[in-house]
Amino acid sequence: MSCSVGALRRFRASAFANVCFGATREARRCTKSSRVRDRGKIAVASTVQLTCIVDCHRQFEALLANPDPMLALAPMQEVTDLPFWKLMAAYGGADVYVTEYFRVHSTSSLQKHILKSITENPTGQPVIAQMIGNDIPSLVRTAHELQKYPIAAVDLNLGCPAPVVYRKCAGGGLLREPQRVDAILGALRDAVKIKFTVKTRIGFDSPEVFDEVLPILAKHSLDLLAVHGRTVREMYGGTVHYDCIARAAAAMPCPVLANGNVHSARNAAEILRITGARGLMIGRGAIRNPWLFRQIRQHLRGEAVFMPGGFEVLDYVRALYAAVCSAGVPESAQVAKMKKYMNYLGEGVDRGGQFLHQIRRVTTKSDFFRVCETFLNHDQPLPLEPFAFARGDAEAMAGEVC
């Protein structure tokens, strides 16, 4: 039986909408309190909020106890926001989602757009709230504030490699001062009454410091540790030091997630094998390939792995544009935002890098989709694994990513 291309696309759009509905149905229950306005329903709203908090704690406990590898969506500033979470959930999604980091300092407050990812969580999965900073009283204050919301854990960022961050001795910059890390973790472990997690790199400019940092991490009763197997200076280039992740997995009393260059179901399984990690944290690979979480689960279960074709990838780009581009924002700004995402997806489109070359030069929506259709309007399978070209340029174009 044959069908027209138009009918096929209408079917895909309908299926996508149905998946989105299923992924967000449970989450809508957890946002009822924000819609309650009259005083007579305050008690009901409070009960719903408490139920959400208890549910996310139970979900996270179950994930930690489950022998299957845990799959987490990595936090990427100005990329993995609420609309992106919703889209990822529709494609299969992660087991747990980590927020963009809350910037913490003496006069900071919880950034509303990030907090929205927690209060309006559309995924139906547990959320971990990440903080970044170095001032202990401010970090403790913020941790207390975050625990009032439906989160499964509080996380400290010890890995952001952005110069604007590490120059202020925050994120990965703290790895230059292991004793300061020790003091911060001690204060936060006392302040955080729920699960406490850390995302770290293996050092600032050398992996050798990891031997000093690892015992500090181990002594503070963390509930989960995510390790990006590169130093801060290495950014996103070069070889991932999976041996350091393996050392962490062997030494830590808590589960460890491996992070860095997870780009296919096969290499995900290999990373799990060589590191002994309890699971994976995936960032750039999930932007490039929204089916990646689903594919990894299929591969680990011994099932046939879904492979998208060009049409499906083009549909993803359209859905991504619709999800992350807000009404009232100038078209040029919307296109510029989409280029951030295309810098990752483009690495897996064509070996010669022509897609990236052309997409970086467009300024209008029509030109943006003209380029996308030129390279993706076909039914050939696209593994979406990164080709070895221009990765440094792609990272530089993407802006601050942690």
MIBADREN-635026 format. One record per residue (C-alpha): residue number from 1; x, y, z. Coordinates in nm, 2 decimals, padded with zeros to 4 digits, always signed. Layout:
N
- resi:X:Y:Z
- NUM:X:Y:Z .
...
//
This chain:
402
- resi:X:Y:Z
- 1:+00.00:+00.00:+00.00 .
- 2:+00.14:+00.34:-00.09 .
- 3:+00.07:+00.68:+00.05 .
- 4:+00.16:+01.04:-00.05 .
- 5:+00.45:+01.22:+00.11 .
- 6:+00.20:+01.47:+00.24 .
- 7:+00.00:+01.20:+00.41 .
- 8:+00.31:+01.05:+00.55 .
- 9:+00.41:+01.38:+00.70 .
- 10:+00.07:+01.44:+00.85 .
- 11:+00.09:+01.10:+01.01 .
- 12:+00.43:+01.18:+01.16 .
- 13:+00.30:+01.51:+01.29 .
- 14:+00.00:+01.34:+01.45 .
- 15:+00.22:+01.07:+01.60 .
- 16:+00.46:+01.33:+01.73 .
- 17:+00.17:+01.52:+01.90 .
- 18:+00.05:+01.19:+02.06 .
- 19:+00.39:+01.11:+02.20 .
- 20:+00.42:+01.46:+02.33 .
- 21:+00.08:+01.43:+02.50 .
- 22:+00.18:+01.10:+02.66 .
- 23:+00.52:+01.23:+02.78 .
- 24:+00.36:+01.54:+02.94 .
- 25:+00.03:+01.39:+03.08 .
- 26:+00.19:+01.29:+03.41 .
- 27:+00.39:+01.62:+03.44 .
- 28:+00.07:+01.83:+03.40 .
- 29:-00.06:+01.67:+03.73 .
- 30:+00.25:+01.81:+03.90 .
- 31:+00.18:+02.17:+03.78 .
- 32:-00.17:+02.20:+03.90 .
- 33:-00.06:+02.41:+04.20 .
- 34:+00.06:+02.69:+03.97 .
- 35:-00.29:+02.71:+03.82 .
- 36:-00.48:+02.73:+04.15 .
- 37:-00.59:+03.08:+04.23 .
- 38:-00.86:+03.09:+04.48 .
- 39:-00.79:+03.05:+04.85 .
- 40:-01.04:+02.76:+04.88 .
- 41:-00.80:+02.54:+04.68 .
- 42:-00.47:+02.63:+04.85 .
- 43:-00.48:+02.31:+05.06 .
- 44:-00.54:+02.10:+04.74 .
- 45:-00.25:+02.28:+04.57 .
- 46:-00.02:+02.22:+04.86 .
- 47:-00.11:+01.85:+04.86 .
- 48:-00.04:+01.82:+04.49 .
- 49:+00.30:+02.00:+04.53 .
- 50:+00.39:+01.76:+04.81 .
- 51:+00.28:+01.46:+04.61 .
- 52:+00.51:+01.58:+04.32 .
- 53:+00.81:+01.61:+04.56 .
- 54:+00.75:+01.26:+04.70 .
- 55:+00.70:+01.11:+04.36 .
- 56:+01.02:+01.25:+04.22 .
- 57:+01.21:+01.13:+04.52 .
- 58:+01.07:+00.78:+04.48 .
- 59:+01.14:+00.78:+04.10 .
- 60:+01.50:+00.87:+04.16 .
- 61:+01.54:+00.61:+04.44 .
- 62:+01.40:+00.35:+04.20 .
- 63:+01.65:+00.46:+03.92 .
- 64:+01.94:+00.43:+04.17 .
- 65:+01.83:+00.09:+04.27 .
- 66:+01.76:-00.04:+03.92 .
- 67:+02.04:-00.25:+03.77 .
- 68:+01.98:-00.11:+03.42 .
- 69:+02.22:+00.17:+03.32 .
- 70:+02.08:+00.51:+03.41 .
- 71:+02.06:+00.76:+03.12 .
- 72:+02.08:+01.13:+03.21 .
- 73:+02.05:+01.44:+02.99 .
- 74:+02.35:+01.66:+03.07 .
- 75:+02.29:+02.02:+03.16 .
- 76:+02.40:+02.26:+02.88 .
- 77:+02.36:+02.63:+02.95 .
- 78:+02.11:+02.81:+02.71 .
- 79:+02.05:+02.48:+02.53 .
- 80:+01.88:+02.22:+02.75 .
- 81:+01.60:+02.44:+02.86 .
- 82:+01.23:+02.36:+02.93 .
- 83:+01.12:+02.34:+02.56 .
- 84:+01.42:+02.12:+02.47 .
- 85:+01.33:+01.88:+02.76 .
- 86:+00.98:+01.85:+02.63 .
- 87:+01.11:+01.77:+02.29 .
- 88:+01.36:+01.51:+02.42 .
- 89:+01.09:+01.34:+02.62 .
- 90:+00.88:+01.30:+02.30 .
- 91:+01.16:+01.11:+02.13 .
- 92:+01.21:+00.86:+02.41 .
- 93:+01.40:+01.08:+02.65 .
- 94:+01.64:+01.04:+02.95 .
- 95:+01.57:+00.87:+03.28 .
- 96:+01.67:+01.19:+03.47 .
- 97:+01.71:+01.55:+03.36 .
- 98:+01.96:+01.81:+03.51 .
- 99:+01.88:+02.17:+03.49 .
- 100:+02.09:+02.45:+03.34 .
- 101:+02.30:+02.57:+03.63 .
- 102:+02.17:+02.83:+03.88 .
- 103:+02.43:+03.10:+03.91 .
- 104:+02.50:+03.14:+04.29 .
- 105:+02.66:+03.44:+04.46 .
- 106:+02.60:+03.67:+04.75 .
- 107:+02.30:+03.86:+04.59 .
- 108:+02.17:+03.58:+04.36 .
- 109:+01.82:+03.45:+04.34 .
- 110:+01.68:+03.15:+04.16 .
- 111:+01.66:+03.23:+03.79 .
- 112:+01.30:+03.21:+03.69 .
- 113:+01.35:+03.06:+03.34 .
- 114:+01.55:+02.77:+03.49 .
- 115:+01.31:+02.73:+03.78 .
- 116:+01.03:+02.69:+03.53 .
- 117:+01.20:+02.36:+03.41 .
- 118:+01.13:+02.23:+03.77 .
- 119:+00.79:+02.37:+03.83 .
- 120:+00.66:+02.28:+03.49 .
- 121:+00.87:+01.97:+03.43 .
- 122:+00.72:+01.82:+03.11 .
- 123:+00.91:+01.50:+03.11 .
- 124:+00.75:+01.29:+03.38 .
- 125:+01.10:+01.20:+03.50 .
- 126:+01.30:+01.32:+03.80 .
- 127:+01.48:+01.65:+03.79 .
- 128:+01.82:+01.74:+03.95 .
- 129:+01.88:+02.11:+04.01 .
- 130:+02.23:+02.22:+03.94 .
- 131:+02.41:+02.51:+04.11 .
- 132:+02.74:+02.68:+04.02 .
- 133:+02.94:+02.91:+04.24 .
- 134:+03.21:+02.92:+04.51 .
- 135:+03.06:+03.12:+04.81 .
- 136:+02.96:+02.87:+05.07 .
- 137:+02.69:+03.07:+05.25 .
- 138:+02.53:+03.15:+04.92 .
- 139:+02.54:+02.79:+04.80 .
- 140:+02.39:+02.67:+05.13 .
- 141:+02.11:+02.93:+05.10 .
- 142:+02.04:+02.84:+04.74 .
- 143:+02.04:+02.47:+04.83 .
- 144:+01.78:+02.53:+05.10 .
- 145:+01.56:+02.73:+04.86 .
- 146:+01.58:+02.46:+04.59 .
- 147:+01.47:+02.19:+04.83 .
- 148:+01.13:+02.36:+04.85 .
- 149:+01.06:+02.26:+04.49 .
- 150:+00.99:+01.92:+04.33 .
- 151:+01.35:+01.81:+04.27 .
- 152:+01.51:+01.47:+04.32 .
- 153:+01.85:+01.61:+04.41 .
- 154:+02.07:+01.91:+04.43 .
- 155:+02.39:+01.91:+04.21 .
- 156:+02.71:+02.11:+04.23 .
- 157:+02.89:+02.19:+03.90 .
- 158:+03.26:+02.13:+03.92 .
- 159:+03.31:+02.09:+03.55 .
- 160:+03.20:+02.39:+03.34 .
- 161:+03.50:+02.47:+03.11 .
- 162:+03.38:+02.81:+02.99 .
- 163:+03.65:+03.07:+03.06 .
- 164:+03.39:+03.32:+03.18 .
- 165:+03.31:+03.07:+03.46 .
- 166:+03.64:+02.92:+03.55 .
- 167:+03.82:+03.26:+03.57 .
- 168:+03.58:+03.33:+03.86 .
- 169:+03.69:+03.01:+04.03 .
- 170:+03.36:+02.84:+03.97 .
- 171:+03.27:+02.53:+03.78 .
- 172:+03.58:+02.36:+03.66 .
- 173:+03.79:+02.64:+03.80 .
- 174:+03.74:+02.50:+04.15 .
- 175:+03.94:+02.19:+04.06 .
- 176:+04.25:+02.41:+04.10 .
- 177:+04.17:+02.43:+04.47 .
- 178:+04.09:+02.08:+04.60 .
- 179:+04.08:+02.19:+04.96 .
- 180:+03.82:+02.45:+04.87 .
- 181:+03.62:+02.18:+04.70 .
- 182:+03.64:+01.98:+05.02 .
- 183:+03.50:+02.27:+05.23 .
- 184:+03.21:+02.34:+04.98 .
- 185:+03.11:+01.97:+04.96 .
- 186:+03.11:+01.94:+05.34 .
- 187:+02.89:+02.24:+05.38 .
- 188:+02.65:+02.13:+05.11 .
- 189:+02.62:+01.77:+05.23 .
- 190:+02.51:+01.91:+05.57 .
- 191:+02.26:+02.15:+05.40 .
- 192:+02.11:+01.91:+05.15 .
- 193:+01.86:+01.67:+05.31 .
- 194:+01.76:+01.50:+04.99 .
- 195:+02.00:+01.34:+04.73 .
- 196:+02.32:+01.54:+04.67 .
- 197:+02.51:+01.49:+04.34 .
- 198:+02.81:+01.64:+04.17 .
- 199:+02.91:+01.68:+03.80 .
- 200:+03.29:+01.71:+03.76 .
- 201:+03.58:+01.70:+03.52 .
- 202:+03.90:+01.51:+03.60 .
- 203:+04.11:+01.82:+03.66 .
- 204:+04.18:+02.17:+03.55 .
- 205:+04.49:+02.14:+03.32 .
- 206:+04.61:+01.78:+03.41 .
- 207:+04.43:+01.45:+03.48 .
- 208:+04.69:+01.39:+03.76 .
- 209:+04.49:+01.61:+04.00 .
- 210:+04.20:+01.36:+03.99 .
- 211:+04.39:+01.14:+04.23 .
- 212:+04.37:+01.42:+04.48 .
- 213:+04.01:+01.52:+04.40 .
- 214:+03.86:+01.16:+04.40 .
- 215:+03.91:+01.09:+04.77 .
- 216:+03.75:+01.42:+04.85 .
- 217:+03.45:+01.34:+04.65 .
- 218:+03.44:+00.99:+04.81 .
- 219:+03.43:+01.11:+05.16 .
- 220:+03.12:+01.34:+05.14 .
- 221:+02.85:+01.07:+05.10 .
- 222:+02.74:+01.18:+04.75 .
- 223:+02.44:+01.00:+04.60 .
- 224:+02.56:+01.02:+04.24 .
- 225:+02.87:+01.14:+04.06 .
- 226:+02.89:+01.23:+03.69 .
- 227:+03.24:+01.24:+03.55 .
- 228:+03.33:+01.41:+03.22 .
- 229:+03.66:+01.24:+03.13 .
- 230:+03.84:+01.55:+03.02 .
- 231:+04.02:+01.83:+03.19 .
- 232:+03.88:+02.19:+03.18 .
- 233:+04.16:+02.29:+02.95 .
- 234:+04.07:+02.01:+02.71 .
- 235:+03.72:+02.15:+02.67 .
- 236:+03.55:+01.91:+02.43 .
- 237:+03.84:+01.81:+02.21 .
- 238:+04.10:+01.53:+02.22 .
- 239:+04.07:+01.19:+02.38 .
- 240:+03.83:+01.12:+02.67 .
- 241:+04.02:+00.97:+02.96 .
- 242:+03.78:+00.68:+03.02 .
- 243:+04.04:+00.53:+03.25 .
- 244:+03.98:+00.81:+03.50 .
- 245:+03.61:+00.74:+03.49 .
- 246:+03.68:+00.38:+03.55 .
- 247:+03.89:+00.47:+03.86 .
- 248:+03.60:+00.68:+03.99 .
- 249:+03.35:+00.40:+03.93 .
- 250:+03.58:+00.16:+04.13 .
- 251:+03.66:+00.40:+04.41 .
- 252:+03.33:+00.59:+04.47 .
- 253:+03.07:+00.45:+04.72 .
- 254:+02.79:+00.59:+04.50 .
- 255:+02.69:+00.53:+04.14 .
- 256:+02.90:+00.70:+03.87 .
- 257:+02.78:+00.82:+03.53 .
- 258:+03.03:+00.84:+03.24 .
- 259:+03.02:+01.16:+03.04 .
- 260:+03.20:+01.26:+02.72 .
- 261:+03.17:+01.16:+02.35 .
- 262:+02.86:+00.93:+02.39 .
- 263:+02.74:+00.94:+02.03 .
- 264:+02.59:+00.61:+01.94 .
- 265:+02.43:+00.30:+02.09 .
- 266:+02.74:+00.09:+02.02 .
- 267:+02.99:+00.33:+02.17 .
- 268:+02.76:+00.38:+02.47 .
- 269:+02.77:+00.01:+02.54 .
- 270:+03.15:+00.01:+02.50 .
- 271:+03.19:+00.31:+02.74 .
- 272:+02.98:+00.13:+03.00 .
- 273:+03.20:-00.18:+02.95 .
- 274:+03.54:-00.01:+02.98 .
- 275:+03.45:+00.22:+03.27 .
- 276:+03.22:+00.00:+03.48 .
- 277:+03.00:+00.31:+03.52 .
- 278:+02.65:+00.28:+03.65 .
- 279:+02.51:+00.48:+03.36 .
- 280:+02.57:+00.76:+03.11 .
- 281:+02.52:+01.14:+03.10 .
- 282:+02.47:+01.26:+02.74 .
- 283:+02.47:+01.62:+02.62 .
- 284:+02.59:+01.70:+02.26 .
- 285:+02.51:+01.35:+02.14 .
- 286:+02.14:+01.39:+02.23 .
- 287:+02.11:+01.73:+02.05 .
- 288:+02.26:+01.57:+01.74 .
- 289:+02.04:+01.26:+01.77 .
- 290:+01.72:+01.29:+01.98 .
- 291:+01.66:+00.91:+01.93 .
- 292:+01.99:+00.83:+02.11 .
- 293:+01.84:+00.74:+02.45 .
- 294:+01.59:+00.51:+02.28 .
- 295:+01.87:+00.35:+02.06 .
- 296:+02.09:+00.28:+02.36 .
- 297:+01.81:+00.11:+02.55 .
- 298:+01.73:-00.10:+02.24 .
- 299:+02.09:-00.20:+02.19 .
- 300:+02.14:-00.30:+02.56 .
- 301:+01.82:-00.51:+02.54 .
- 302:+01.95:-00.68:+02.22 .
- 303:+01.67:-00.54:+02.01 .
- 304:+01.70:-00.39:+01.66 .
- 305:+01.81:-00.03:+01.68 .
- 306:+01.59:+00.23:+01.52 .
- 307:+01.78:+00.43:+01.25 .
- 308:+01.62:+00.76:+01.13 .
- 309:+01.62:+00.86:+00.77 .
- 310:+01.67:+01.21:+00.63 .
- 311:+01.29:+01.28:+00.64 .
- 312:+01.28:+01.20:+01.02 .
- 313:+01.58:+01.42:+01.09 .
- 314:+01.42:+01.70:+00.89 .
- 315:+01.10:+01.66:+01.10 .
- 316:+01.32:+01.68:+01.41 .
- 317:+01.47:+02.01:+01.30 .
- 318:+01.12:+02.15:+01.23 .
- 319:+01.00:+02.03:+01.57 .
- 320:+01.31:+02.18:+01.73 .
- 321:+01.25:+02.52:+01.57 .
- 322:+00.88:+02.52:+01.68 .
- 323:+00.98:+02.42:+02.03 .
- 324:+01.27:+02.66:+02.11 .
- 325:+01.18:+02.97:+01.91 .
- 326:+00.94:+03.20:+02.10 .
- 327:+00.67:+03.42:+01.95 .
- 328:+00.76:+03.78:+01.93 .
- 329:+01.14:+03.71:+01.90 .
- 330:+01.29:+03.86:+01.58 .
- 331:+01.34:+03.60:+01.31 .
- 332:+01.72:+03.67:+01.30 .
- 333:+01.74:+03.59:+01.67 .
- 334:+01.55:+03.26:+01.62 .
- 335:+01.77:+03.16:+01.34 .
- 336:+02.08:+03.24:+01.54 .
- 337:+01.95:+03.03:+01.83 .
- 338:+01.89:+02.74:+01.59 .
- 339:+02.24:+02.76:+01.47 .
- 340:+02.36:+02.66:+01.82 .
- 341:+02.17:+02.33:+01.78 .
- 342:+02.28:+02.28:+01.42 .
- 343:+02.64:+02.30:+01.52 .
- 344:+02.59:+01.97:+01.69 .
- 345:+02.35:+01.81:+01.45 .
- 346:+02.55:+01.92:+01.15 .
- 347:+02.85:+01.71:+01.26 .
- 348:+02.65:+01.40:+01.16 .
- 349:+02.49:+01.51:+00.84 .
- 350:+02.76:+01.50:+00.57 .
- 351:+03.12:+01.40:+00.57 .
- 352:+03.24:+01.70:+00.38 .
- 353:+03.09:+01.95:+00.63 .
- 354:+02.89:+02.14:+00.36 .
- 355:+02.58:+02.14:+00.57 .
- 356:+02.76:+02.32:+00.86 .
- 357:+02.93:+02.56:+00.61 .
- 358:+02.60:+02.67:+00.46 .
- 359:+02.38:+02.67:+00.77 .
- 360:+02.63:+02.90:+00.95 .
- 361:+02.58:+03.16:+00.68 .
- 362:+02.20:+03.18:+00.67 .
- 363:+02.01:+03.47:+00.84 .
- 364:+01.65:+03.41:+00.75 .
- 365:+01.40:+03.13:+00.84 .
- 366:+01.34:+03.05:+00.47 .
- 367:+01.71:+03.02:+00.40 .
- 368:+01.76:+02.81:+00.71 .
- 369:+01.50:+02.55:+00.60 .
- 370:+01.62:+02.57:+00.24 .
- 371:+01.96:+02.44:+00.35 .
- 372:+01.81:+02.18:+00.58 .
- 373:+01.58:+02.05:+00.30 .
- 374:+01.87:+02.04:+00.06 .
- 375:+02.06:+01.79:+00.29 .
- 376:+01.78:+01.61:+00.47 .
- 377:+01.49:+01.58:+00.22 .
- 378:+01.55:+01.21:+00.15 .
- 379:+01.48:+00.87:+00.29 .
- 380:+01.83:+00.74:+00.33 .
- 381:+01.94:+00.63:+00.68 .
- 382:+02.14:+00.88:+00.88 .
- 383:+02.33:+00.73:+01.18 .
- 384:+02.40:+01.09:+01.30 .
- 385:+02.74:+00.99:+01.43 .
- 386:+02.99:+01.27:+01.42 .
- 387:+03.23:+01.30:+01.13 .
- 388:+03.58:+01.40:+01.22 .
- 389:+03.59:+01.76:+01.10 .
- 390:+03.57:+02.12:+01.24 .
- 391:+03.47:+02.01:+01.59 .
- 392:+03.66:+02.29:+01.75 .
- 393:+03.47:+02.54:+01.53 .
- 394:+03.14:+02.39:+01.62 .
- 395:+03.21:+02.43:+01.99 .
- 396:+03.33:+02.78:+01.95 .
- 397:+03.01:+02.87:+01.76 .
- 398:+02.79:+02.71:+02.02 .
- 399:+02.87:+02.96:+02.29 .
- 400:+02.88:+02.88:+02.67 .
- 401:+02.81:+02.51:+02.71 .
- 402:+02.87:+02.33:+03.04 .
//
